Amino acid sequence: MAKIKPSYSCGLDAAVDVVGGKWKALILWALHDGTHRFGELKRHVSGVSEKMLIQQLRELEADGIVHREVYREVPPRVEYSLTELGQALNTALLPLGEWGDTFMERIVANKTKETVA
């Protein structure tokens, strides 16, 4: 069955569709410094299940953000890296990460208030 192409209302809508969810931005960040094997990514993205990591990598690959290279060796080796599109997206996410670093303490304090109340 063919995947229906979505219609976006704006560029932010398209970007959020590609990077939305808890894990995709963290996967992109883990790949910012180069190529990684699956096990390395799993260690970098702490808390993600193997199933979810596989799913998210497949979606990022389908969107042209991540390149998956399979080496026909014994045992098989698979490496993941960012495409040119993925590198551009990572660059766009840098200010968001900087914002998070700047306001992390306030965000944690606000989240703590929510759970206590």
Jmol script that loads the backbone (N, CA, C; Angstrom):
load data "model"
ATOM      1  N   MET A   1       0.842  -1.171   0.000  1.00  0.00           N
ATOM      2  CA  MET A   1       0.000   0.000   0.000  1.00  0.00           C
ATOM      3  C   MET A   1       0.893   1.242   0.000  1.00  0.00           C
ATOM      4  N   ALA A   2       0.608   2.189  -0.862  1.00  0.00           N
ATOM      5  CA  ALA A   2       1.392   3.409  -0.981  1.00  0.00           C
ATOM      6  C   ALA A   2       1.072   4.359   0.169  1.00  0.00           C
ATOM      7  N   LYS A   3       2.095   5.035   0.643  1.00  0.00           N
ATOM      8  CA  LYS A   3       1.923   6.007   1.713  1.00  0.00           C
ATOM      9  C   LYS A   3       1.373   7.299   1.112  1.00  0.00           C
ATOM     10  N   ILE A   4       0.309   7.815   1.704  1.00  0.00           N
ATOM     11  CA  ILE A   4      -0.302   9.055   1.230  1.00  0.00           C
ATOM     12  C   ILE A   4       0.572  10.219   1.649  1.00  0.00           C
ATOM     13  N   LYS A   5       0.859  11.113   0.706  1.00  0.00           N
ATOM     14  CA  LYS A   5       1.670  12.283   1.021  1.00  0.00           C
ATOM     15  C   LYS A   5       0.843  13.271   1.831  1.00  0.00           C
ATOM     16  N   PRO A   6       1.372  13.696   2.969  1.00  0.00           N
ATOM     17  CA  PRO A   6       0.612  14.637   3.794  1.00  0.00           C
ATOM     18  C   PRO A   6       0.613  16.038   3.195  1.00  0.00           C
ATOM     19  N   SER A   7      -0.350  16.816   3.614  1.00  0.00           N
ATOM     20  CA  SER A   7      -0.427  18.219   3.229  1.00  0.00           C
ATOM     21  C   SER A   7      -0.067  19.037   4.463  1.00  0.00           C
ATOM     22  N   TYR A   8       0.848  19.971   4.303  1.00  0.00           N
ATOM     23  CA  TYR A   8       1.309  20.771   5.437  1.00  0.00           C
ATOM     24  C   TYR A   8       0.776  22.191   5.328  1.00  0.00           C
ATOM     25  N   SER A   9       0.489  22.780   6.482  1.00  0.00           N
ATOM     26  CA  SER A   9      -0.011  24.147   6.506  1.00  0.00           C
ATOM     27  C   SER A   9       1.123  25.170   6.491  1.00  0.00           C
ATOM     28  N   CYS A  10       2.324  24.733   6.930  1.00  0.00           N
ATOM     29  CA  CYS A  10       3.479  25.634   6.945  1.00  0.00           C
ATOM     30  C   CYS A  10       4.744  24.801   7.112  1.00  0.00           C
ATOM     31  N   GLY A  11       5.891  25.451   7.031  1.00  0.00           N
ATOM     32  CA  GLY A  11       7.164  24.763   7.170  1.00  0.00           C
ATOM     33  C   GLY A  11       7.359  24.123   8.536  1.00  0.00           C
ATOM     34  N   LEU A  12       6.867  24.781   9.577  1.00  0.00           N
ATOM     35  CA  LEU A  12       6.993  24.221  10.919  1.00  0.00           C
ATOM     36  C   LEU A  12       6.200  22.923  11.030  1.00  0.00           C
ATOM     37  N   ASP A  13       5.045  22.885  10.400  1.00  0.00           N
ATOM     38  CA  ASP A  13       4.218  21.680  10.385  1.00  0.00           C
ATOM     39  C   ASP A  13       4.989  20.521   9.739  1.00  0.00           C
ATOM     40  N   ALA A  14       5.666  20.790   8.636  1.00  0.00           N
ATOM     41  CA  ALA A  14       6.456  19.759   7.949  1.00  0.00           C
ATOM     42  C   ALA A  14       7.637  19.310   8.807  1.00  0.00           C
ATOM     43  N   ALA A  15       8.322  20.270   9.423  1.00  0.00           N
ATOM     44  CA  ALA A  15       9.489  19.939  10.249  1.00  0.00           C
ATOM     45  C   ALA A  15       9.098  19.112  11.469  1.00  0.00           C
ATOM     46  N   VAL A  16       8.014  19.482  12.121  1.00  0.00           N
ATOM     47  CA  VAL A  16       7.566  18.750  13.300  1.00  0.00           C
ATOM     48  C   VAL A  16       7.129  17.338  12.913  1.00  0.00           C
ATOM     49  N   ASP A  17       6.564  17.181  11.721  1.00  0.00           N
ATOM     50  CA  ASP A  17       6.186  15.855  11.254  1.00  0.00           C
ATOM     51  C   ASP A  17       7.410  14.948  11.130  1.00  0.00           C
ATOM     52  N   VAL A  18       8.518  15.504  10.687  1.00  0.00           N
ATOM     53  CA  VAL A  18       9.744  14.718  10.499  1.00  0.00           C
ATOM     54  C   VAL A  18      10.436  14.425  11.822  1.00  0.00           C
ATOM     55  N   VAL A  19      10.491  15.390  12.716  1.00  0.00           N
ATOM     56  CA  VAL A  19      11.292  15.241  13.938  1.00  0.00           C
ATOM     57  C   VAL A  19      10.428  15.018  15.181  1.00  0.00           C
ATOM     58  N   GLY A  20       9.119  14.940  15.010  1.00  0.00           N
ATOM     59  CA  GLY A  20       8.214  14.810  16.139  1.00  0.00           C
ATOM     60  C   GLY A  20       8.431  13.530  16.936  1.00  0.00           C
ATOM     61  N   GLY A  21       8.042  13.564  18.175  1.00  0.00           N
ATOM     62  CA  GLY A  21       8.206  12.417  19.055  1.00  0.00           C
ATOM     63  C   GLY A  21       9.370  12.634  20.002  1.00  0.00           C
ATOM     64  N   LYS A  22       9.459  11.771  20.979  1.00  0.00           N
ATOM     65  CA  LYS A  22      10.460  11.924  22.026  1.00  0.00           C
ATOM     66  C   LYS A  22      11.872  11.592  21.566  1.00  0.00           C
ATOM     67  N   TRP A  23      12.027  10.643  20.646  1.00  0.00           N
ATOM     68  CA  TRP A  23      13.342  10.077  20.383  1.00  0.00           C
ATOM     69  C   TRP A  23      14.058  10.626  19.159  1.00  0.00           C
ATOM     70  N   LYS A  24      13.339  11.122  18.168  1.00  0.00           N
ATOM     71  CA  LYS A  24      13.991  11.484  16.900  1.00  0.00           C
ATOM     72  C   LYS A  24      15.044  12.580  17.061  1.00  0.00           C
ATOM     73  N   ALA A  25      14.726  13.616  17.794  1.00  0.00           N
ATOM     74  CA  ALA A  25      15.708  14.691  17.980  1.00  0.00           C
ATOM     75  C   ALA A  25      16.935  14.175  18.727  1.00  0.00           C
ATOM     76  N   LEU A  26      16.731  13.262  19.676  1.00  0.00           N
ATOM     77  CA  LEU A  26      17.864  12.701  20.416  1.00  0.00           C
ATOM     78  C   LEU A  26      18.713  11.797  19.522  1.00  0.00           C
ATOM     79  N   ILE A  27      18.080  11.081  18.621  1.00  0.00           N
ATOM     80  CA  ILE A  27      18.815  10.264  17.657  1.00  0.00           C
ATOM     81  C   ILE A  27      19.630  11.163  16.736  1.00  0.00           C
ATOM     82  N   LEU A  28      19.018  12.236  16.268  1.00  0.00           N
ATOM     83  CA  LEU A  28      19.738  13.181  15.405  1.00  0.00           C
ATOM     84  C   LEU A  28      20.948  13.758  16.130  1.00  0.00           C
ATOM     85  N   TRP A  29      20.754  14.112  17.392  1.00  0.00           N
ATOM     86  CA  TRP A  29      21.856  14.686  18.167  1.00  0.00           C
ATOM     87  C   TRP A  29      22.976  13.666  18.340  1.00  0.00           C
ATOM     88  N   ALA A  30      22.600  12.404  18.568  1.00  0.00           N
ATOM     89  CA  ALA A  30      23.610  11.355  18.731  1.00  0.00           C
ATOM     90  C   ALA A  30      24.415  11.160  17.449  1.00  0.00           C
ATOM     91  N   LEU A  31      23.804  11.420  16.307  1.00  0.00           N
ATOM     92  CA  LEU A  31      24.494  11.243  15.025  1.00  0.00           C
ATOM     93  C   LEU A  31      25.239  12.497  14.565  1.00  0.00           C
ATOM     94  N   HIS A  32      25.177  13.581  15.334  1.00  0.00           N
ATOM     95  CA  HIS A  32      25.788  14.832  14.887  1.00  0.00           C
ATOM     96  C   HIS A  32      27.299  14.736  14.705  1.00  0.00           C
ATOM     97  N   ASP A  33      27.928  13.833  15.434  1.00  0.00           N
ATOM     98  CA  ASP A  33      29.388  13.748  15.354  1.00  0.00           C
ATOM     99  C   ASP A  33      29.880  12.644  14.424  1.00  0.00           C
ATOM    100  N   GLY A  34      28.962  12.052  13.655  1.00  0.00           N
ATOM    101  CA  GLY A  34      29.404  11.065  12.671  1.00  0.00           C
ATOM    102  C   GLY A  34      28.599   9.782  12.699  1.00  0.00           C
ATOM    103  N   THR A  35      29.131   8.801  12.025  1.00  0.00           N
ATOM    104  CA  THR A  35      28.484   7.515  11.845  1.00  0.00           C
ATOM    105  C   THR A  35      28.513   6.683  13.119  1.00  0.00           C
ATOM    106  N   HIS A  36      27.395   5.987  13.389  1.00  0.00           N
ATOM    107  CA  HIS A  36      27.315   5.115  14.563  1.00  0.00           C
ATOM    108  C   HIS A  36      26.614   3.815  14.210  1.00  0.00           C
ATOM    109  N   ARG A  37      27.022   2.768  14.884  1.00  0.00           N
ATOM    110  CA  ARG A  37      26.329   1.489  14.778  1.00  0.00           C
ATOM    111  C   ARG A  37      25.132   1.504  15.719  1.00  0.00           C
ATOM    112  N   PHE A  38      24.233   0.541  15.530  1.00  0.00           N
ATOM    113  CA  PHE A  38      22.995   0.486  16.303  1.00  0.00           C
ATOM    114  C   PHE A  38      23.259   0.474  17.809  1.00  0.00           C
ATOM    115  N   GLY A  39      24.161  -0.368  18.255  1.00  0.00           N
ATOM    116  CA  GLY A  39      24.462  -0.476  19.680  1.00  0.00           C
ATOM    117  C   GLY A  39      24.976   0.831  20.266  1.00  0.00           C
ATOM    118  N   GLU A  40      25.778   1.541  19.491  1.00  0.00           N
ATOM    119  CA  GLU A  40      26.287   2.840  19.949  1.00  0.00           C
ATOM    120  C   GLU A  40      25.134   3.829  20.100  1.00  0.00           C
ATOM    121  N   LEU A  41      24.228   3.837  19.129  1.00  0.00           N
ATOM    122  CA  LEU A  41      23.074   4.736  19.213  1.00  0.00           C
ATOM    123  C   LEU A  41      22.222   4.401  20.434  1.00  0.00           C
ATOM    124  N   LYS A  42      22.034   3.128  20.689  1.00  0.00           N
ATOM    125  CA  LYS A  42      21.231   2.700  21.840  1.00  0.00           C
ATOM    126  C   LYS A  42      21.846   3.221  23.141  1.00  0.00           C
ATOM    127  N   ARG A  43      23.168   3.210  23.234  1.00  0.00           N
ATOM    128  CA  ARG A  43      23.846   3.734  24.426  1.00  0.00           C
ATOM    129  C   ARG A  43      23.730   5.258  24.517  1.00  0.00           C
ATOM    130  N   HIS A  44      23.806   5.938  23.380  1.00  0.00           N
ATOM    131  CA  HIS A  44      23.726   7.406  23.367  1.00  0.00           C
ATOM    132  C   HIS A  44      22.322   7.912  23.703  1.00  0.00           C
ATOM    133  N   VAL A  45      21.306   7.186  23.272  1.00  0.00           N
ATOM    134  CA  VAL A  45      19.924   7.604  23.491  1.00  0.00           C
ATOM    135  C   VAL A  45      19.378   6.781  24.659  1.00  0.00           C
ATOM    136  N   SER A  46      19.760   7.166  25.849  1.00  0.00           N
ATOM    137  CA  SER A  46      19.399   6.366  27.020  1.00  0.00           C
ATOM    138  C   SER A  46      17.895   6.385  27.247  1.00  0.00           C
ATOM    139  N   GLY A  47      17.382   5.208  27.572  1.00  0.00           N
ATOM    140  CA  GLY A  47      15.966   5.076  27.858  1.00  0.00           C
ATOM    141  C   GLY A  47      15.127   4.572  26.702  1.00  0.00           C
ATOM    142  N   VAL A  48      15.652   4.613  25.489  1.00  0.00           N
ATOM    143  CA  VAL A  48      14.885   4.160  24.332  1.00  0.00           C
ATOM    144  C   VAL A  48      14.945   2.636  24.244  1.00  0.00           C
ATOM    145  N   SER A  49      13.815   2.026  23.932  1.00  0.00           N
ATOM    146  CA  SER A  49      13.805   0.573  23.760  1.00  0.00           C
ATOM    147  C   SER A  49      14.366   0.235  22.378  1.00  0.00           C
ATOM    148  N   GLU A  50      14.810  -0.988  22.230  1.00  0.00           N
ATOM    149  CA  GLU A  50      15.357  -1.423  20.944  1.00  0.00           C
ATOM    150  C   GLU A  50      14.294  -1.314  19.854  1.00  0.00           C
ATOM    151  N   LYS A  51      13.077  -1.734  20.166  1.00  0.00           N
ATOM    152  CA  LYS A  51      11.977  -1.681  19.199  1.00  0.00           C
ATOM    153  C   LYS A  51      11.714  -0.239  18.743  1.00  0.00           C
ATOM    154  N   MET A  52      11.667   0.691  19.698  1.00  0.00           N
ATOM    155  CA  MET A  52      11.391   2.089  19.367  1.00  0.00           C
ATOM    156  C   MET A  52      12.537   2.705  18.577  1.00  0.00           C
ATOM    157  N   LEU A  53      13.768   2.363  18.931  1.00  0.00           N
ATOM    158  CA  LEU A  53      14.914   2.889  18.197  1.00  0.00           C
ATOM    159  C   LEU A  53      14.873   2.411  16.746  1.00  0.00           C
ATOM    160  N   ILE A  54      14.575   1.150  16.537  1.00  0.00           N
ATOM    161  CA  ILE A  54      14.465   0.620  15.179  1.00  0.00           C
ATOM    162  C   ILE A  54      13.371   1.360  14.407  1.00  0.00           C
ATOM    163  N   GLN A  55      12.220   1.529  15.033  1.00  0.00           N
ATOM    164  CA  GLN A  55      11.102   2.209  14.377  1.00  0.00           C
ATOM    165  C   GLN A  55      11.451   3.641  14.008  1.00  0.00           C
ATOM    166  N   GLN A  56      12.052   4.360  14.951  1.00  0.00           N
ATOM    167  CA  GLN A  56      12.388   5.756  14.710  1.00  0.00           C
ATOM    168  C   GLN A  56      13.456   5.891  13.625  1.00  0.00           C
ATOM    169  N   LEU A  57      14.446   4.998  13.630  1.00  0.00           N
ATOM    170  CA  LEU A  57      15.479   5.017  12.589  1.00  0.00           C
ATOM    171  C   LEU A  57      14.871   4.745  11.216  1.00  0.00           C
ATOM    172  N   ARG A  58      13.930   3.817  11.147  1.00  0.00           N
ATOM    173  CA  ARG A  58      13.266   3.526   9.871  1.00  0.00           C
ATOM    174  C   ARG A  58      12.505   4.735   9.359  1.00  0.00           C
ATOM    175  N   GLU A  59      11.805   5.416  10.252  1.00  0.00           N
ATOM    176  CA  GLU A  59      11.057   6.610   9.854  1.00  0.00           C
ATOM    177  C   GLU A  59      12.006   7.718   9.383  1.00  0.00           C
ATOM    178  N   LEU A  60      13.098   7.920  10.114  1.00  0.00           N
ATOM    179  CA  LEU A  60      14.068   8.940   9.714  1.00  0.00           C
ATOM    180  C   LEU A  60      14.713   8.581   8.371  1.00  0.00           C
ATOM    181  N   GLU A  61      14.944   7.306   8.146  1.00  0.00           N
ATOM    182  CA  GLU A  61      15.494   6.857   6.866  1.00  0.00           C
ATOM    183  C   GLU A  61      14.484   7.106   5.745  1.00  0.00           C
ATOM    184  N   ALA A  62      13.220   6.782   5.981  1.00  0.00           N
ATOM    185  CA  ALA A  62      12.167   6.990   4.981  1.00  0.00           C
ATOM    186  C   ALA A  62      12.005   8.467   4.635  1.00  0.00           C
ATOM    187  N   ASP A  63      12.247   9.341   5.619  1.00  0.00           N
ATOM    188  CA  ASP A  63      12.140  10.788   5.399  1.00  0.00           C
ATOM    189  C   ASP A  63      13.406  11.389   4.797  1.00  0.00           C
ATOM    190  N   GLY A  64      14.422  10.570   4.572  1.00  0.00           N
ATOM    191  CA  GLY A  64      15.659  11.063   3.964  1.00  0.00           C
ATOM    192  C   GLY A  64      16.583  11.785   4.919  1.00  0.00           C
ATOM    193  N   ILE A  65      16.400  11.571   6.215  1.00  0.00           N
ATOM    194  CA  ILE A  65      17.194  12.256   7.237  1.00  0.00           C
ATOM    195  C   ILE A  65      18.411  11.425   7.633  1.00  0.00           C
ATOM    196  N   VAL A  66      18.229  10.117   7.684  1.00  0.00           N
ATOM    197  CA  VAL A  66      19.280   9.190   8.110  1.00  0.00           C
ATOM    198  C   VAL A  66      19.598   8.226   6.972  1.00  0.00           C
ATOM    199  N   HIS A  67      20.879   7.950   6.813  1.00  0.00           N
ATOM    200  CA  HIS A  67      21.341   6.954   5.840  1.00  0.00           C
ATOM    201  C   HIS A  67      21.724   5.693   6.594  1.00  0.00           C
ATOM    202  N   ARG A  68      21.245   4.555   6.094  1.00  0.00           N
ATOM    203  CA  ARG A  68      21.546   3.253   6.694  1.00  0.00           C
ATOM    204  C   ARG A  68      22.430   2.487   5.728  1.00  0.00           C
ATOM    205  N   GLU A  69      23.620   2.139   6.188  1.00  0.00           N
ATOM    206  CA  GLU A  69      24.594   1.405   5.370  1.00  0.00           C
ATOM    207  C   GLU A  69      24.752   0.001   5.939  1.00  0.00           C
ATOM    208  N   VAL A  70      24.453  -0.996   5.097  1.00  0.00           N
ATOM    209  CA  VAL A  70      24.575  -2.394   5.506  1.00  0.00           C
ATOM    210  C   VAL A  70      25.821  -2.967   4.867  1.00  0.00           C
ATOM    211  N   TYR A  71      26.710  -3.516   5.696  1.00  0.00           N
ATOM    212  CA  TYR A  71      27.933  -4.152   5.207  1.00  0.00           C
ATOM    213  C   TYR A  71      27.724  -5.650   5.216  1.00  0.00           C
ATOM    214  N   ARG A  72      27.914  -6.270   4.076  1.00  0.00           N
ATOM    215  CA  ARG A  72      27.713  -7.723   3.944  1.00  0.00           C
ATOM    216  C   ARG A  72      28.930  -8.445   4.485  1.00  0.00           C
ATOM    217  N   GLU A  73      28.965  -8.564   5.798  1.00  0.00           N
ATOM    218  CA  GLU A  73      30.058  -9.229   6.494  1.00  0.00           C
ATOM    219  C   GLU A  73      29.470 -10.276   7.428  1.00  0.00           C
ATOM    220  N   VAL A  74      30.320 -11.073   7.991  1.00  0.00           N
ATOM    221  CA  VAL A  74      29.895 -12.008   9.023  1.00  0.00           C
ATOM    222  C   VAL A  74      30.660 -11.664  10.292  1.00  0.00           C
ATOM    223  N   PRO A  75      29.998 -11.212  11.348  1.00  0.00           N
ATOM    224  CA  PRO A  75      28.573 -10.918  11.431  1.00  0.00           C
ATOM    225  C   PRO A  75      28.235  -9.632  10.671  1.00  0.00           C
ATOM    226  N   PRO A  76      26.969  -9.454  10.262  1.00  0.00           N
ATOM    227  CA  PRO A  76      26.583  -8.251   9.512  1.00  0.00           C
ATOM    228  C   PRO A  76      26.804  -6.987  10.340  1.00  0.00           C
ATOM    229  N   ARG A  77      27.156  -5.939   9.654  1.00  0.00           N
ATOM    230  CA  ARG A  77      27.387  -4.650  10.312  1.00  0.00           C
ATOM    231  C   ARG A  77      26.488  -3.616   9.644  1.00  0.00           C
ATOM    232  N   VAL A  78      25.799  -2.815  10.457  1.00  0.00           N
ATOM    233  CA  VAL A  78      24.928  -1.754   9.958  1.00  0.00           C
ATOM    234  C   VAL A  78      25.354  -0.456  10.631  1.00  0.00           C
ATOM    235  N   GLU A  79      25.524   0.579   9.825  1.00  0.00           N
ATOM    236  CA  GLU A  79      25.907   1.888  10.352  1.00  0.00           C
ATOM    237  C   GLU A  79      24.889   2.939   9.916  1.00  0.00           C
ATOM    238  N   TYR A  80      24.694   3.910  10.786  1.00  0.00           N
ATOM    239  CA  TYR A  80      23.758   4.999  10.524  1.00  0.00           C
ATOM    240  C   TYR A  80      24.509   6.322  10.527  1.00  0.00           C
ATOM    241  N   SER A  81      24.121   7.191   9.602  1.00  0.00           N
ATOM    242  CA  SER A  81      24.714   8.524   9.536  1.00  0.00           C
ATOM    243  C   SER A  81      23.653   9.504   9.050  1.00  0.00           C
ATOM    244  N   LEU A  82      23.933  10.779   9.218  1.00  0.00           N
ATOM    245  CA  LEU A  82      23.014  11.804   8.741  1.00  0.00           C
ATOM    246  C   LEU A  82      23.234  12.065   7.259  1.00  0.00           C
ATOM    247  N   THR A  83      22.156  12.271   6.546  1.00  0.00           N
ATOM    248  CA  THR A  83      22.245  12.708   5.160  1.00  0.00           C
ATOM    249  C   THR A  83      22.475  14.223   5.170  1.00  0.00           C
ATOM    250  N   GLU A  84      22.609  14.808   4.012  1.00  0.00           N
ATOM    251  CA  GLU A  84      22.742  16.266   3.927  1.00  0.00           C
ATOM    252  C   GLU A  84      21.504  16.942   4.523  1.00  0.00           C
ATOM    253  N   LEU A  85      20.342  16.368   4.240  1.00  0.00           N
ATOM    254  CA  LEU A  85      19.091  16.885   4.797  1.00  0.00           C
ATOM    255  C   LEU A  85      19.080  16.753   6.318  1.00  0.00           C
ATOM    256  N   GLY A  86      19.582  15.635   6.822  1.00  0.00           N
ATOM    257  CA  GLY A  86      19.660  15.417   8.263  1.00  0.00           C
ATOM    258  C   GLY A  86      20.618  16.376   8.941  1.00  0.00           C
ATOM    259  N   GLN A  87      21.738  16.667   8.295  1.00  0.00           N
ATOM    260  CA  GLN A  87      22.692  17.621   8.857  1.00  0.00           C
ATOM    261  C   GLN A  87      22.075  19.014   8.933  1.00  0.00           C
ATOM    262  N   ALA A  88      21.324  19.383   7.894  1.00  0.00           N
ATOM    263  CA  ALA A  88      20.656  20.689   7.896  1.00  0.00           C
ATOM    264  C   ALA A  88      19.613  20.754   9.013  1.00  0.00           C
ATOM    265  N   LEU A  89      18.876  19.664   9.213  1.00  0.00           N
ATOM    266  CA  LEU A  89      17.885  19.620  10.284  1.00  0.00           C
ATOM    267  C   LEU A  89      18.563  19.716  11.648  1.00  0.00           C
ATOM    268  N   ASN A  90      19.675  19.025  11.827  1.00  0.00           N
ATOM    269  CA  ASN A  90      20.410  19.094  13.085  1.00  0.00           C
ATOM    270  C   ASN A  90      20.872  20.523  13.362  1.00  0.00           C
ATOM    271  N   THR A  91      21.330  21.207  12.327  1.00  0.00           N
ATOM    272  CA  THR A  91      21.748  22.603  12.474  1.00  0.00           C
ATOM    273  C   THR A  91      20.572  23.468  12.915  1.00  0.00           C
ATOM    274  N   ALA A  92      19.405  23.190  12.359  1.00  0.00           N
ATOM    275  CA  ALA A  92      18.205  23.950  12.733  1.00  0.00           C
ATOM    276  C   ALA A  92      17.789  23.669  14.174  1.00  0.00           C
ATOM    277  N   LEU A  93      18.107  22.475  14.682  1.00  0.00           N
ATOM    278  CA  LEU A  93      17.732  22.110  16.055  1.00  0.00           C
ATOM    279  C   LEU A  93      18.692  22.667  17.105  1.00  0.00           C
ATOM    280  N   LEU A  94      19.877  23.127  16.687  1.00  0.00           N
ATOM    281  CA  LEU A  94      20.858  23.655  17.644  1.00  0.00           C
ATOM    282  C   LEU A  94      20.298  24.767  18.531  1.00  0.00           C
ATOM    283  N   PRO A  95      19.609  25.776  17.983  1.00  0.00           N
ATOM    284  CA  PRO A  95      19.058  26.817  18.865  1.00  0.00           C
ATOM    285  C   PRO A  95      18.056  26.269  19.882  1.00  0.00           C
ATOM    286  N   LEU A  96      17.308  25.244  19.511  1.00  0.00           N
ATOM    287  CA  LEU A  96      16.370  24.635  20.445  1.00  0.00           C
ATOM    288  C   LEU A  96      17.124  23.975  21.606  1.00  0.00           C
ATOM    289  N   GLY A  97      18.223  23.295  21.292  1.00  0.00           N
ATOM    290  CA  GLY A  97      19.058  22.701  22.333  1.00  0.00           C
ATOM    291  C   GLY A  97      19.678  23.750  23.236  1.00  0.00           C
ATOM    292  N   GLU A  98      20.108  24.855  22.654  1.00  0.00           N
ATOM    293  CA  GLU A  98      20.680  25.947  23.449  1.00  0.00           C
ATOM    294  C   GLU A  98      19.626  26.548  24.375  1.00  0.00           C
ATOM    295  N   TRP A  99      18.404  26.699  23.862  1.00  0.00           N
ATOM    296  CA  TRP A  99      17.303  27.187  24.685  1.00  0.00           C
ATOM    297  C   TRP A  99      17.083  26.237  25.854  1.00  0.00           C
ATOM    298  N   GLY A 100      17.090  24.940  25.584  1.00  0.00           N
ATOM    299  CA  GLY A 100      16.914  23.941  26.641  1.00  0.00           C
ATOM    300  C   GLY A 100      18.008  24.013  27.685  1.00  0.00           C
ATOM    301  N   ASP A 101      19.261  24.192  27.233  1.00  0.00           N
ATOM    302  CA  ASP A 101      20.371  24.327  28.179  1.00  0.00           C
ATOM    303  C   ASP A 101      20.187  25.559  29.066  1.00  0.00           C
ATOM    304  N   THR A 102      19.774  26.668  28.453  1.00  0.00           N
ATOM    305  CA  THR A 102      19.613  27.921  29.183  1.00  0.00           C
ATOM    306  C   THR A 102      18.521  27.829  30.238  1.00  0.00           C
ATOM    307  N   PHE A 103      17.416  27.196  29.893  1.00  0.00           N
ATOM    308  CA  PHE A 103      16.261  27.186  30.780  1.00  0.00           C
ATOM    309  C   PHE A 103      15.983  25.835  31.439  1.00  0.00           C
ATOM    310  N   MET A 104      16.956  24.926  31.412  1.00  0.00           N
ATOM    311  CA  MET A 104      16.742  23.578  31.942  1.00  0.00           C
ATOM    312  C   MET A 104      16.315  23.587  33.405  1.00  0.00           C
ATOM    313  N   GLU A 105      16.980  24.382  34.234  1.00  0.00           N
ATOM    314  CA  GLU A 105      16.645  24.411  35.655  1.00  0.00           C
ATOM    315  C   GLU A 105      15.210  24.891  35.874  1.00  0.00           C
ATOM    316  N   ARG A 106      14.807  25.897  35.138  1.00  0.00           N
ATOM    317  CA  ARG A 106      13.441  26.417  35.267  1.00  0.00           C
ATOM    318  C   ARG A 106      12.426  25.380  34.783  1.00  0.00           C
ATOM    319  N   ILE A 107      12.749  24.682  33.703  1.00  0.00           N
ATOM    320  CA  ILE A 107      11.856  23.650  33.175  1.00  0.00           C
ATOM    321  C   ILE A 107      11.687  22.536  34.203  1.00  0.00           C
ATOM    322  N   VAL A 108      12.800  22.096  34.799  1.00  0.00           N
ATOM    323  CA  VAL A 108      12.747  21.040  35.817  1.00  0.00           C
ATOM    324  C   VAL A 108      11.927  21.517  37.021  1.00  0.00           C
ATOM    325  N   ALA A 109      12.139  22.754  37.437  1.00  0.00           N
ATOM    326  CA  ALA A 109      11.383  23.291  38.580  1.00  0.00           C
ATOM    327  C   ALA A 109       9.895  23.319  38.270  1.00  0.00           C
ATOM    328  N   ASN A 110       9.532  23.740  37.071  1.00  0.00           N
ATOM    329  CA  ASN A 110       8.113  23.766  36.694  1.00  0.00           C
ATOM    330  C   ASN A 110       7.522  22.365  36.632  1.00  0.00           C
ATOM    331  N   LYS A 111       8.282  21.406  36.117  1.00  0.00           N
ATOM    332  CA  LYS A 111       7.799  20.019  36.040  1.00  0.00           C
ATOM    333  C   LYS A 111       7.643  19.440  37.447  1.00  0.00           C
ATOM    334  N   THR A 112       8.554  19.808  38.336  1.00  0.00           N
ATOM    335  CA  THR A 112       8.493  19.321  39.714  1.00  0.00           C
ATOM    336  C   THR A 112       7.249  19.866  40.403  1.00  0.00           C
ATOM    337  N   LYS A 113       6.906  21.131  40.161  1.00  0.00           N
ATOM    338  CA  LYS A 113       5.692  21.738  40.741  1.00  0.00           C
ATOM    339  C   LYS A 113       4.453  20.973  40.270  1.00  0.00           C
ATOM    340  N   GLU A 114       4.441  20.590  38.991  1.00  0.00           N
ATOM    341  CA  GLU A 114       3.276  19.884  38.433  1.00  0.00           C
ATOM    342  C   GLU A 114       3.066  18.547  39.119  1.00  0.00           C
ATOM    343  N   THR A 115       4.158  17.808  39.381  1.00  0.00           N
ATOM    344  CA  THR A 115       4.005  16.486  39.980  1.00  0.00           C
ATOM    345  C   THR A 115       3.671  16.546  41.471  1.00  0.00           C
ATOM    346  N   VAL A 116       4.083  17.626  42.141  1.00  0.00           N
ATOM    347  CA  VAL A 116       3.811  17.774  43.563  1.00  0.00           C
ATOM    348  C   VAL A 116       2.371  18.217  43.789  1.00  0.00           C
ATOM    349  N   ALA A 117       1.861  19.067  42.915  1.00  0.00           N
ATOM    350  CA  ALA A 117       0.507  19.623  43.090  1.00  0.00           C
ATOM    351  C   ALA A 117      -0.595  18.622  42.894  1.00  0.00           C
TER     352      ALA A 117
END
end "model"
wireframe off; spacefill off
backbone 0.3
color backbone group
